[in-house]
Amino acid sequence: MRRNLIDQFLHQTQIAGLISGRDVAKRLSTGAMIALVCVYAGFQDRTLMVCASIVLLELIVLPLNKRAAQFDRPIGLTAAIPIFLLNWVSMVPYMAFAVILSQSDSMPFVLAGYIWAFGVFVHVTNAFGLLPFYNWTQMAPAFVTIFWMLWNLSQNPVYDAPSIEWGIALALMVVYVVNTFDTMMRQKDTHNALSRARKEANARLAELEHLSRYDSLTDLMNRRAFDETLQQQMTESREKLGVTVFLIDLDGFKPINDSYSHTAGDAVLIETADRLRQLARQYGGKAARLGGDEFAIMRHNISDAEQARAFGSTIAVALNRPITFEQKTLTIGASVGIAMQSQGIMAPADLLSGADQAMFVAKDQPDTDAVIYKKDAFPVRPSLEDREILLTAMRNNEISPFYQPKTCIETGKIMGFEALSRWQNPERGLLFPASFIPVINDLSLQGEFMIHTARRVLEDISQWKAEGFDPGQVSINLSEVTLATLSGRDELMGLVAQYPTIRHHLTFEITEDIFITRSADIIQQSIKIFRSAGIRISLDDFGTGFASFQHLRELEFDELKLDTTFVHDLGVDPAATVLIDGFLTIGEGLGVQVIAEGVERKQQLELLRGLGCQIVQGHYFGAAMPFSETLLRLAVGDTAATIAKAKQDNAA
């Protein structure tokens, strides 16, 4: 407590020294003015003595105040005490002018003395109101002075009055003093309140600045702060080793997020951030969360590619360690892309782009956890401009479904269609899926593309029905994002719910390779939800993927589509016939429909007919066509068998 009081006294003394030294000219000029008034009132000798005292004290205290005002050189207690005493004593002569005038027989001069005394009060409270040691010690003699002045008046015969009247004046003076003290106390409270409000505002501003630069979940730098820091470090390190960026994408995060809840996903992200933060501190780097499950570390002390690759592997190993969440053990992996400024990459955007490309290569190579970007060895990846072009193409319906018929072998009747997307590019003409689907996948637009395609197909089914046609079962290839994520599935179901009278015409096709990356639990749940809504499920490209007989037992589906490679080898490879016969038997046993894809020749058709296959799809019955042409095909549906027979005879 004593140490705290001393520290406050020393601090206030330095501020008081600054204020007193600053106001010397003001005090002397106003002192000269009131001195002239005292001389004019007939008090020359007393005034001269007071003026001499003021000049002497100001000369003594001025250098001390200047020394106190040097905040870079804190003063000690031995220096502060004389500064305090001299500043206190130096006020006394100024108050003496008021006492002198209070002895005058002229009421105007007496009033001038009181006005001067009140002016000194105002000066003290304004100058030292926030310095209690100086404010209170100087106000005390000031108040003594006004009572002394009142005593002088009461003793002057010129102002003779009854004692009760002087008592009233004394009482009002006491009220004034008490009110002044109370005002000063409230002023202090007001200042403290304003100070607290200022601190709270500054803290809030600091918090907002922190939120604008740091991720709220992990407290790592966000993308904005990372970009700014990267720019600064690349500029500072240009003539040194350069900055190396490690871009990290978590493998297996989405299944955890979808299967165990977002709380589990957040726990994984927080633990990942803690491990990366520790690595960054240990190796002299900075870590950031760029968004979603993507993180980054920058280092400016990497000397060569081998050191960079070794640190990338260290990151992967650290993130591969199991994470415990609610008595569950969660495991993720990490793909690390590395880009080095020392390899001639000078712009932050180029460094991040290089690391991003290297990271995608690492994701495509299961045995490689860290890849270093080399400009000449990496293909150009799709850009944000490419993303906007694709989104615009979908908005403008440049990308639209074409329909390939599924046909009954015996009757030639169209039993349905498969929707296959085509892009009518204004510059490149009609593009097939192979030219734009990989770009959609690279840009993570599978969800947007799926919803766009489903919406167009539902609109076309509505149009078919309005024209009086039965389109049968219309198949849409379902993306992995839609089937194995809650958000994608819910968005698609929300769209389908808008078409309650036609959704029974929908078939969702899923490919076997989806079993590599997703758990059977969430796949089964999604399939059950789709089927409960009246949508059929088809297992596409059957026989070439990763579905096992166990999956056939566990999953609920309505259709098997034989892969085109088996149909292509019919009549050429005896094994193809045996396998297709087996698949047809499986389909019959499971009570599901089997469709053979890729039928192009009469020989294939006849062999399939002989094996008992009922529905086929392929160029023999027609390629994928725009919606307008399907209306014509459906319009002649009654003569479809005749047309099919004629085509068979011509082909023979």
C-alpha positions as CSV (number, residue, x, y, z in Angstrom):
1,M,0.0,0.0,0.0
2,R,2.8,2.4,1.0
3,R,4.8,1.6,-2.1
4,N,1.7,2.2,-4.2
5,L,1.1,5.6,-2.6
6,I,4.7,6.6,-3.2
7,D,4.5,5.6,-6.9
8,Q,1.3,7.6,-7.3
9,F,2.9,10.6,-5.7
10,L,5.9,10.4,-7.9
11,H,3.8,10.0,-11.0
12,Q,1.5,12.9,-10.1
13,T,4.5,15.1,-9.3
14,Q,5.9,14.6,-12.8
15,I,2.6,15.6,-14.3
16,A,2.2,18.6,-12.0
17,G,5.7,19.7,-13.0
18,L,4.6,19.6,-16.6
19,I,1.4,21.6,-15.9
20,S,3.1,24.2,-13.7
21,G,6.0,24.7,-16.1
22,R,3.5,25.1,-19.0
23,D,1.4,27.7,-17.2
24,V,4.1,30.0,-16.0
25,A,3.4,32.8,-18.5
26,K,-0.4,32.6,-17.8
27,R,0.1,32.9,-14.1
28,L,2.6,35.8,-14.3
29,S,0.4,37.7,-16.7
30,T,-2.8,37.4,-14.7
31,G,-0.8,38.0,-11.5
32,A,0.5,41.3,-13.0
33,M,-3.1,42.3,-13.8
34,I,-4.4,41.7,-10.2
35,A,-1.3,43.4,-8.8
36,L,-2.2,46.6,-10.7
37,V,-5.7,46.4,-9.3
38,C,-4.2,46.1,-5.8
39,V,-1.9,49.1,-6.4
40,Y,-4.8,51.1,-7.7
41,A,-6.8,50.2,-4.6
42,G,-4.0,51.8,-2.5
43,F,-2.0,48.7,-1.3
44,Q,1.3,49.5,-3.0
45,D,3.7,48.2,-0.3
46,R,1.9,44.9,0.3
47,T,1.5,44.3,-3.4
48,L,5.2,44.9,-4.0
49,M,6.1,42.3,-1.4
50,V,3.7,39.7,-2.8
51,C,5.1,40.3,-6.4
52,A,8.6,39.8,-5.2
53,S,7.7,36.6,-3.5
54,I,6.0,35.3,-6.7
55,V,9.0,36.1,-8.9
56,L,11.4,34.5,-6.4
57,L,9.3,31.4,-6.0
58,E,8.8,31.0,-9.8
59,L,12.5,31.3,-10.4
60,I,13.2,28.6,-7.9
61,V,10.5,26.2,-8.9
62,L,10.8,26.6,-12.7
63,P,13.9,24.4,-13.2
64,L,12.5,21.8,-10.8
65,N,9.3,21.6,-12.8
66,K,11.2,21.3,-16.0
67,R,13.2,18.4,-14.5
68,A,10.0,16.8,-13.3
69,A,8.4,17.0,-16.8
70,Q,11.1,14.8,-18.3
71,F,9.1,11.5,-18.3
72,D,11.9,9.5,-19.8
73,R,13.8,10.2,-16.5
74,P,11.7,9.2,-13.5
75,I,12.3,11.2,-10.4
76,G,12.9,9.9,-6.9
77,L,11.2,10.8,-3.6
78,T,13.9,13.2,-2.6
79,A,13.3,15.3,-5.7
80,A,9.5,15.0,-5.6
81,I,9.1,16.4,-2.1
82,P,10.7,19.8,-2.7
83,I,8.9,20.1,-6.0
84,F,5.6,19.4,-4.2
85,L,6.3,21.8,-1.4
86,L,7.5,24.6,-3.6
87,N,4.5,24.3,-5.9
88,W,2.3,24.4,-2.9
89,V,4.0,27.4,-1.4
90,S,4.1,29.3,-4.7
91,M,0.3,29.4,-4.7
92,V,0.1,31.3,-1.4
93,P,1.3,34.6,-2.8
94,Y,-1.3,34.5,-5.6
95,M,-4.1,34.0,-3.0
96,A,-2.6,36.9,-1.0
97,F,-3.9,39.4,-3.7
98,A,-7.5,38.3,-2.7
99,V,-6.7,38.9,1.0
100,I,-5.3,42.3,0.3
101,L,-8.4,43.4,-1.7
102,S,-10.7,42.1,1.0
103,Q,-9.3,44.8,3.3
104,S,-10.5,47.6,1.0
105,D,-13.3,49.9,2.0
106,S,-14.6,49.8,-1.6
107,M,-17.1,47.0,-2.4
108,P,-16.0,46.7,-6.0
109,F,-12.4,46.0,-4.9
110,V,-13.7,43.4,-2.3
111,L,-15.7,41.8,-5.1
112,A,-12.7,41.8,-7.3
113,G,-10.8,40.0,-4.5
114,Y,-13.5,37.3,-4.3
115,I,-13.6,36.9,-8.1
116,W,-9.8,36.5,-8.1
117,A,-10.1,33.8,-5.3
118,F,-12.7,31.9,-7.3
119,G,-10.6,32.2,-10.4
120,V,-7.7,30.5,-8.5
121,F,-10.2,27.7,-7.5
122,V,-11.1,27.2,-11.1
123,H,-7.4,27.1,-12.1
124,V,-6.5,24.6,-9.5
125,T,-9.4,22.3,-10.2
126,N,-8.9,22.4,-13.9
127,A,-5.1,22.0,-13.8
128,F,-4.8,19.5,-11.0
129,G,-8.3,17.9,-10.8
130,L,-6.9,14.5,-11.7
131,L,-3.9,14.8,-9.4
132,P,-5.3,14.3,-5.8
133,F,-2.0,15.1,-4.0
134,Y,-1.8,18.5,-5.7
135,N,-5.5,19.3,-6.0
136,W,-6.5,18.8,-2.4
137,T,-3.4,20.3,-0.8
138,Q,-3.7,23.5,-2.9
139,M,-7.5,23.8,-2.5
140,A,-7.2,23.6,1.3
141,P,-5.3,26.9,1.8
142,A,-7.5,28.4,-0.9
143,F,-10.6,27.7,1.2
144,V,-8.8,29.0,4.3
145,T,-8.2,32.2,2.4
146,I,-11.8,32.9,1.6
147,F,-12.8,32.5,5.2
148,W,-10.0,34.8,6.2
149,M,-11.4,37.3,3.6
150,L,-14.8,37.0,5.2
151,W,-13.3,37.6,8.6
152,N,-11.6,40.8,7.3
153,L,-14.9,42.1,6.0
154,S,-16.7,41.4,9.3
155,Q,-14.0,43.4,11.1
156,N,-14.2,46.4,8.8
157,P,-16.6,49.1,10.2
158,V,-17.6,50.1,6.7
159,Y,-19.4,46.8,6.4
160,D,-21.0,46.8,9.8
161,A,-23.9,44.3,10.0
162,P,-25.7,42.1,12.6
163,S,-24.0,38.9,13.6
164,I,-26.8,36.8,12.1
165,E,-26.2,38.3,8.7
166,W,-22.5,37.5,8.9
167,G,-23.6,34.0,10.1
168,I,-25.7,33.6,7.0
169,A,-22.7,34.6,4.8
170,L,-20.5,32.2,6.7
171,A,-23.0,29.3,6.3
172,L,-23.3,29.9,2.6
173,M,-19.5,30.0,2.4
174,V,-19.4,26.6,4.1
175,V,-22.1,25.3,1.7
176,Y,-20.0,26.5,-1.2
177,V,-16.9,24.8,0.2
178,V,-18.7,21.5,0.8
179,N,-20.3,21.7,-2.7
180,T,-16.9,22.4,-4.2
181,F,-15.4,19.3,-2.5
182,D,-18.4,17.2,-3.6
183,T,-18.1,18.4,-7.2
184,M,-14.4,17.6,-7.2
185,M,-15.2,14.1,-5.9
186,R,-17.9,13.6,-8.5
187,Q,-15.5,14.9,-11.2
188,K,-13.1,12.2,-10.1
189,D,-15.8,9.6,-10.4
190,T,-16.8,10.9,-13.8
191,H,-13.2,10.7,-14.9
192,N,-12.9,7.2,-13.6
193,A,-16.1,6.2,-15.4
194,L,-14.9,7.8,-18.6
195,S,-11.5,6.1,-18.1
196,R,-13.3,2.7,-17.7
197,A,-15.5,3.3,-20.7
198,R,-12.4,4.3,-22.7
199,K,-10.6,1.1,-21.6
200,E,-13.6,-1.0,-22.4
201,A,-13.9,0.6,-25.8
202,N,-10.2,0.1,-26.5
203,A,-10.5,-3.5,-25.3
204,R,-13.5,-4.0,-27.6
205,L,-11.6,-2.5,-30.5
206,A,-8.7,-4.8,-29.7
207,E,-11.1,-7.7,-29.6
208,L,-12.6,-6.8,-32.9
209,E,-9.2,-6.4,-34.4
210,H,-8.2,-9.8,-33.0
211,L,-11.4,-11.3,-34.4
212,S,-10.7,-9.8,-37.8
213,R,-7.3,-11.3,-37.9
214,Y,-7.7,-14.6,-36.0
215,D,-9.9,-17.6,-36.4
216,S,-12.5,-17.7,-33.7
217,L,-12.5,-21.5,-33.2
218,T,-8.7,-22.2,-33.1
219,D,-7.3,-18.7,-32.4
220,L,-4.8,-19.1,-35.2
221,M,-4.2,-16.4,-37.8
222,N,-6.9,-16.3,-40.4
223,R,-6.4,-16.0,-44.2
224,R,-6.3,-12.2,-44.1
225,A,-3.6,-12.0,-41.3
226,F,-1.7,-14.9,-43.0
227,D,-1.6,-13.1,-46.3
228,E,-0.4,-9.9,-44.7
229,T,2.2,-11.6,-42.6
230,L,3.4,-13.6,-45.6
231,Q,3.8,-10.5,-47.7
232,Q,5.8,-8.8,-45.0
233,Q,8.1,-11.8,-44.4
234,M,8.6,-12.4,-48.1
235,T,9.7,-8.8,-48.5
236,E,12.0,-9.0,-45.5
237,S,13.5,-12.4,-46.5
238,R,14.0,-11.6,-50.2
239,E,17.8,-11.3,-49.8
240,K,18.0,-14.2,-47.3
241,L,16.7,-17.8,-47.3
242,G,13.2,-16.8,-48.4
243,V,9.9,-17.9,-47.0
244,T,8.6,-21.5,-47.3
245,V,4.8,-22.1,-47.1
246,F,3.4,-25.5,-45.9
247,L,-0.3,-25.8,-47.0
248,I,-2.0,-28.6,-45.0
249,D,-5.3,-30.2,-45.9
250,L,-6.9,-32.8,-43.5
251,D,-7.7,-36.2,-44.9
252,G,-10.7,-38.0,-43.5
253,F,-12.1,-34.9,-41.7
254,K,-15.5,-34.8,-43.5
255,P,-16.6,-38.3,-42.5
256,I,-15.8,-37.4,-38.8
257,N,-17.7,-34.1,-39.1
258,D,-20.7,-35.8,-40.8
259,S,-20.8,-39.1,-38.8
260,Y,-19.9,-37.8,-35.3
261,S,-21.4,-34.3,-35.4
262,H,-19.9,-30.8,-35.9
263,T,-18.8,-30.8,-32.2
264,A,-16.5,-33.7,-33.0
265,G,-15.3,-31.9,-36.1
266,D,-14.6,-28.7,-34.1
267,A,-12.6,-30.8,-31.5
268,V,-10.5,-32.2,-34.3
269,L,-9.8,-28.7,-35.7
270,I,-8.9,-27.3,-32.3
271,E,-6.5,-30.2,-31.6
272,T,-5.0,-29.9,-35.1
273,A,-4.5,-26.1,-34.5
274,D,-2.8,-26.8,-31.2
275,R,-0.4,-29.3,-32.7
276,L,0.5,-26.9,-35.6
277,R,0.9,-24.0,-33.2
278,Q,3.4,-26.0,-31.2
279,L,5.3,-27.0,-34.3
280,A,5.4,-23.5,-35.5
281,R,6.8,-22.2,-32.2
282,Q,9.3,-25.0,-32.0
283,Y,10.7,-24.4,-35.4
284,G,10.4,-20.6,-35.6
285,G,7.3,-20.3,-37.9
286,K,3.8,-19.0,-37.9
287,A,0.6,-21.1,-38.2
288,A,-2.8,-20.2,-39.6
289,R,-6.2,-21.7,-40.4
290,L,-7.1,-20.6,-43.9
291,G,-10.7,-22.0,-43.8
292,G,-12.5,-25.2,-43.3
293,D,-10.0,-28.0,-42.7
294,E,-7.2,-26.2,-44.5
295,F,-4.2,-24.9,-42.4
296,A,-0.8,-23.4,-43.2
297,I,2.6,-22.8,-41.7
298,M,5.2,-20.3,-42.9
299,R,8.9,-20.5,-42.1
300,H,11.7,-18.2,-43.1
301,N,14.6,-20.4,-42.0
302,I,14.4,-23.3,-44.5
303,S,17.6,-23.7,-46.3
304,D,16.9,-26.3,-48.9
305,A,14.2,-28.7,-50.4
306,E,15.3,-31.6,-48.2
307,Q,14.8,-29.6,-45.0
308,A,11.4,-28.5,-46.3
309,R,10.3,-32.0,-47.2
310,A,11.4,-33.3,-43.8
311,F,9.4,-30.6,-42.0
312,G,6.4,-31.4,-44.2
313,S,6.7,-35.1,-43.1
314,T,7.0,-33.9,-39.4
315,I,3.7,-32.1,-39.8
316,A,2.0,-35.1,-41.3
317,V,3.3,-37.4,-38.5
318,A,2.1,-34.9,-35.8
319,L,-1.4,-34.8,-37.3
320,N,-1.7,-38.6,-37.8
321,R,-1.6,-39.1,-34.0
322,P,-5.1,-40.2,-32.8
323,I,-7.4,-37.7,-31.2
324,T,-9.7,-38.6,-28.3
325,F,-13.2,-37.2,-28.3
326,E,-15.9,-38.4,-25.9
327,Q,-14.2,-41.8,-25.4
328,K,-13.9,-42.2,-29.1
329,T,-10.6,-42.4,-30.9
330,L,-10.6,-40.3,-34.1
331,T,-7.9,-40.5,-36.7
332,I,-7.2,-38.1,-39.6
333,G,-4.4,-37.8,-42.1
334,A,-2.7,-34.8,-43.7
335,S,-1.6,-33.9,-47.2
336,V,1.1,-31.2,-47.2
337,G,1.9,-29.0,-50.1
338,I,5.2,-27.0,-50.0
339,A,6.3,-24.0,-52.0
340,M,9.6,-22.1,-51.5
341,Q,10.3,-18.5,-52.2
342,S,14.0,-19.4,-52.8
343,Q,12.9,-21.2,-56.0
344,G,12.1,-17.9,-57.6
345,I,8.5,-17.4,-56.5
346,M,8.3,-13.8,-55.5
347,A,4.6,-13.0,-55.1
348,P,2.6,-14.3,-52.1
349,A,-0.3,-15.4,-54.3
350,D,2.1,-17.4,-56.5
351,L,3.6,-19.0,-53.4
352,L,0.2,-20.0,-52.0
353,S,-0.9,-21.3,-55.5
354,G,2.2,-23.4,-55.8
355,A,1.7,-24.9,-52.3
356,D,-2.0,-25.5,-53.1
357,Q,-1.0,-27.4,-56.3
358,A,1.6,-29.5,-54.4
359,M,-1.0,-30.3,-51.7
360,F,-3.4,-31.7,-54.3
361,V,-0.7,-33.8,-55.8
362,A,0.0,-35.1,-52.2
363,K,-3.7,-36.0,-51.8
364,D,-3.6,-38.0,-55.0
365,Q,-0.6,-40.0,-53.9
366,P,-1.6,-42.1,-50.8
367,D,2.0,-43.0,-50.1
368,T,3.2,-39.4,-50.1
369,D,2.5,-37.0,-47.3
370,A,4.4,-34.0,-48.5
371,V,5.1,-32.7,-52.0
372,I,7.3,-29.7,-53.0
373,Y,6.0,-27.5,-55.8
374,K,8.2,-27.2,-58.9
375,K,6.9,-24.8,-61.4
376,D,8.0,-26.7,-64.5
377,A,6.7,-30.0,-63.3
378,F,3.2,-29.1,-62.3
379,P,0.2,-28.7,-64.5
380,V,-1.8,-25.5,-64.4
381,R,-4.7,-25.9,-61.9
382,P,-8.1,-24.3,-62.4
383,S,-8.3,-20.7,-61.2
384,L,-11.0,-18.7,-59.5
385,E,-11.8,-17.3,-62.9
386,D,-12.5,-20.9,-64.1
387,R,-14.8,-21.3,-61.1
388,E,-16.8,-18.2,-62.0
389,I,-17.0,-19.3,-65.6
390,L,-18.5,-22.7,-64.6
391,L,-20.9,-21.1,-62.1
392,T,-22.0,-18.7,-64.8
393,A,-22.5,-21.5,-67.3
394,M,-24.8,-23.3,-64.8
395,R,-26.7,-20.1,-64.1
396,N,-27.2,-19.5,-67.8
397,N,-28.2,-23.1,-68.4
398,E,-25.3,-23.6,-70.8
399,I,-24.6,-26.8,-69.0
400,S,-27.8,-29.0,-69.4
401,P,-28.7,-32.6,-69.3
402,F,-28.9,-34.7,-72.5
403,Y,-30.9,-37.9,-72.2
404,Q,-29.8,-41.4,-73.4
405,P,-32.8,-43.8,-73.6
406,K,-33.0,-47.1,-71.7
407,T,-34.9,-49.5,-73.9
408,C,-36.8,-52.8,-73.5
409,I,-35.1,-55.4,-75.7
410,E,-38.4,-57.2,-76.6
411,T,-40.6,-54.2,-77.4
412,G,-38.2,-51.5,-78.3
413,K,-40.1,-49.2,-75.9
414,I,-38.3,-46.5,-74.0
415,M,-38.3,-47.4,-70.3
416,G,-36.5,-44.3,-69.1
417,F,-33.5,-42.1,-69.6
418,E,-30.1,-41.5,-68.1
419,A,-29.3,-37.7,-67.7
420,L,-25.8,-37.0,-69.1
421,S,-24.6,-33.4,-68.9
422,R,-23.3,-31.5,-71.9
423,W,-21.9,-27.9,-72.0
424,Q,-22.8,-25.7,-74.9
425,N,-19.8,-23.5,-74.6
426,P,-20.2,-20.2,-76.5
427,E,-16.5,-20.4,-77.7
428,R,-15.7,-24.1,-77.8
429,G,-19.0,-25.6,-78.9
430,L,-20.6,-28.7,-77.4
431,L,-18.4,-30.2,-74.6
432,F,-18.7,-33.7,-73.2
433,P,-18.3,-34.4,-69.4
434,A,-14.7,-35.5,-69.7
435,S,-13.7,-31.9,-70.5
436,F,-15.3,-30.2,-67.6
437,I,-16.3,-32.7,-64.8
438,P,-12.6,-33.0,-63.6
439,V,-12.4,-29.2,-63.4
440,I,-15.7,-29.2,-61.4
441,N,-14.1,-31.7,-59.0
442,D,-10.9,-29.8,-58.7
443,L,-12.8,-26.6,-57.8
444,S,-15.0,-28.5,-55.3
445,L,-18.2,-27.6,-57.2
446,Q,-19.7,-31.0,-57.1
447,G,-22.5,-29.9,-54.8
448,E,-23.5,-26.9,-57.0
449,F,-23.3,-29.1,-60.1
450,M,-25.4,-31.8,-58.6
451,I,-28.2,-29.4,-57.5
452,H,-28.1,-27.7,-60.9
453,T,-28.4,-31.0,-62.8
454,A,-31.2,-32.3,-60.5
455,R,-33.2,-29.1,-60.8
456,R,-33.0,-29.3,-64.7
457,V,-34.0,-33.0,-64.7
458,L,-37.0,-32.4,-62.4
459,E,-38.1,-29.5,-64.6
460,D,-37.8,-31.7,-67.7
461,I,-39.7,-34.5,-66.1
462,S,-42.4,-31.9,-65.3
463,Q,-42.5,-30.9,-68.9
464,W,-42.7,-34.5,-70.1
465,K,-45.7,-35.0,-67.9
466,A,-47.3,-31.8,-69.0
467,E,-47.0,-33.0,-72.6
468,G,-48.7,-36.2,-71.7
469,F,-45.7,-38.5,-71.9
470,D,-44.4,-41.1,-69.4
471,P,-40.6,-40.7,-69.2
472,G,-40.2,-43.8,-67.1
473,Q,-37.2,-43.8,-64.8
474,V,-34.8,-40.9,-65.3
475,S,-31.4,-41.6,-63.8
476,I,-29.0,-39.0,-62.3
477,N,-25.5,-39.8,-61.4
478,L,-25.1,-38.9,-57.7
479,S,-21.9,-37.2,-56.6
480,E,-20.0,-38.4,-53.5
481,V,-20.5,-35.1,-51.8
482,T,-24.2,-35.4,-52.0
483,L,-24.4,-39.0,-50.9
484,A,-21.9,-38.9,-48.0
485,T,-22.4,-35.5,-46.5
486,L,-25.3,-34.4,-44.5
487,S,-25.4,-30.9,-46.0
488,G,-25.3,-32.2,-49.6
489,R,-28.0,-34.8,-48.9
490,D,-30.3,-32.3,-47.1
491,E,-30.0,-29.8,-50.0
492,L,-30.9,-32.4,-52.6
493,M,-33.8,-33.6,-50.5
494,G,-35.0,-30.1,-50.1
495,L,-35.1,-29.7,-53.9
496,V,-36.8,-33.0,-54.5
497,A,-39.4,-32.1,-51.9
498,Q,-40.6,-29.3,-54.2
499,Y,-41.7,-31.9,-56.8
500,P,-43.8,-34.4,-54.8
501,T,-45.8,-35.7,-57.7
502,I,-42.9,-36.6,-60.0
503,R,-40.1,-37.7,-57.8
504,H,-41.1,-41.4,-58.2
505,H,-39.6,-41.0,-61.8
506,L,-36.2,-40.3,-60.3
507,T,-33.4,-42.9,-60.1
508,F,-30.1,-41.9,-58.3
509,E,-27.1,-43.8,-59.7
510,I,-24.1,-44.3,-57.4
511,T,-20.8,-45.8,-58.5
512,E,-18.9,-48.6,-56.6
513,D,-15.8,-46.5,-56.0
514,I,-17.7,-44.5,-53.4
515,F,-17.1,-47.3,-51.0
516,I,-13.4,-46.4,-50.9
517,T,-13.7,-43.1,-49.1
518,R,-16.9,-43.2,-47.1
519,S,-18.2,-45.4,-44.3
520,A,-21.1,-47.7,-45.0
521,D,-23.1,-46.3,-42.2
522,I,-23.7,-42.8,-43.7
523,I,-24.2,-44.3,-47.1
524,Q,-26.9,-46.6,-45.8
525,Q,-28.6,-43.8,-44.0
526,S,-28.6,-41.6,-47.2
527,I,-29.9,-44.4,-49.3
528,K,-32.7,-45.2,-46.9
529,I,-33.7,-41.5,-46.9
530,F,-33.8,-41.3,-50.7
531,R,-35.7,-44.6,-51.0
532,S,-38.2,-43.6,-48.4
533,A,-38.9,-40.5,-50.5
534,G,-39.8,-42.7,-53.4
535,I,-36.5,-42.4,-55.3
536,R,-35.0,-45.6,-56.8
537,I,-31.3,-46.3,-56.2
538,S,-29.1,-47.8,-59.0
539,L,-25.6,-49.3,-58.5
540,D,-23.7,-48.1,-61.6
541,D,-20.7,-49.6,-63.3
542,F,-21.3,-52.8,-61.3
543,G,-18.5,-55.4,-61.5
544,T,-15.5,-53.0,-61.8
545,G,-15.5,-51.0,-58.6
546,F,-15.1,-51.8,-55.0
547,A,-18.5,-53.0,-53.9
548,S,-18.4,-56.4,-52.2
549,F,-21.1,-59.0,-51.7
550,Q,-21.3,-57.7,-48.2
551,H,-22.4,-54.3,-49.6
552,L,-25.0,-56.0,-51.8
553,R,-26.4,-57.5,-48.6
554,E,-26.4,-54.3,-46.5
555,L,-27.4,-51.7,-49.1
556,E,-31.0,-51.2,-50.3
557,F,-31.0,-50.6,-54.0
558,D,-33.4,-51.2,-56.9
559,E,-31.1,-51.6,-60.0
560,L,-27.8,-52.9,-61.1
561,K,-26.1,-51.4,-64.2
562,L,-23.5,-53.7,-65.8
563,D,-20.3,-51.9,-66.8
564,T,-19.8,-51.3,-70.5
565,T,-16.5,-53.3,-70.4
566,F,-18.4,-56.6,-69.9
567,V,-20.9,-55.8,-72.7
568,H,-18.1,-54.8,-75.0
569,D,-16.4,-58.2,-74.7
570,L,-19.6,-60.2,-75.4
571,G,-19.0,-62.6,-78.3
572,V,-15.2,-62.0,-78.0
573,D,-14.3,-63.1,-74.5
574,P,-16.2,-66.1,-73.1
575,A,-15.5,-64.9,-69.5
576,A,-17.7,-61.8,-70.2
577,T,-20.7,-64.1,-71.0
578,V,-20.2,-66.1,-67.8
579,L,-19.8,-62.9,-65.7
580,I,-22.9,-61.2,-67.2
581,D,-24.9,-64.4,-66.7
582,G,-23.8,-64.5,-63.1
583,F,-24.7,-60.8,-62.6
584,L,-28.2,-61.4,-64.1
585,T,-28.6,-64.3,-61.7
586,I,-27.6,-62.1,-58.7
587,G,-30.0,-59.4,-59.8
588,E,-32.9,-61.9,-60.1
589,G,-32.0,-63.4,-56.7
590,L,-32.0,-59.9,-55.1
591,G,-35.1,-58.9,-56.8
592,V,-33.5,-55.9,-58.6
593,Q,-33.6,-54.8,-62.2
594,V,-30.4,-55.3,-64.3
595,I,-29.5,-52.9,-67.1
596,A,-26.7,-53.5,-69.5
597,E,-24.9,-50.4,-70.7
598,G,-22.8,-49.9,-73.8
599,V,-24.8,-51.9,-76.3
600,E,-23.5,-50.9,-79.8
601,R,-23.9,-54.0,-82.0
602,K,-26.7,-56.4,-82.9
603,Q,-24.5,-59.4,-81.7
604,Q,-24.3,-57.9,-78.2
605,L,-28.0,-57.3,-78.2
606,E,-28.8,-60.9,-79.2
607,L,-26.5,-62.4,-76.7
608,L,-28.0,-60.3,-73.9
609,R,-31.5,-61.3,-75.1
610,G,-30.4,-64.9,-74.9
611,L,-29.0,-64.4,-71.3
612,G,-32.4,-63.0,-70.2
613,C,-31.4,-59.3,-70.0
614,Q,-34.5,-57.2,-70.5
615,I,-33.3,-53.6,-70.5
616,V,-30.3,-52.1,-72.3
617,Q,-28.7,-48.8,-72.9
618,G,-26.3,-47.7,-75.6
619,H,-25.7,-46.2,-79.0
620,Y,-27.4,-49.0,-80.7
621,F,-30.7,-47.5,-79.6
622,G,-29.5,-43.9,-79.6
623,A,-26.9,-41.5,-78.1
624,A,-27.7,-38.9,-75.5
625,M,-30.0,-36.3,-77.0
626,P,-31.2,-32.9,-75.9
627,F,-34.6,-32.6,-74.3
628,S,-36.4,-31.4,-77.4
629,E,-35.5,-34.6,-79.3
630,T,-36.8,-36.8,-76.5
631,L,-40.2,-35.5,-77.1
632,L,-40.1,-36.8,-80.6
633,R,-38.8,-40.2,-79.5
634,L,-41.6,-40.5,-76.9
635,A,-44.2,-39.4,-79.4
636,V,-43.5,-42.4,-81.6
637,G,-43.3,-44.8,-78.7
638,D,-46.2,-46.9,-80.0
639,T,-44.1,-47.8,-83.0
640,A,-40.8,-48.2,-81.2
641,A,-40.7,-52.0,-81.6
642,T,-41.0,-51.6,-85.4
643,I,-38.3,-49.0,-85.5
644,A,-36.0,-51.2,-83.4
645,K,-36.6,-54.3,-85.6
646,A,-35.8,-52.3,-88.7
647,K,-32.6,-51.0,-87.2
648,Q,-31.6,-54.6,-86.3
649,D,-32.3,-55.8,-89.8
650,N,-30.3,-53.0,-91.4
651,A,-27.4,-53.6,-89.0
652,A,-27.4,-57.3,-90.0
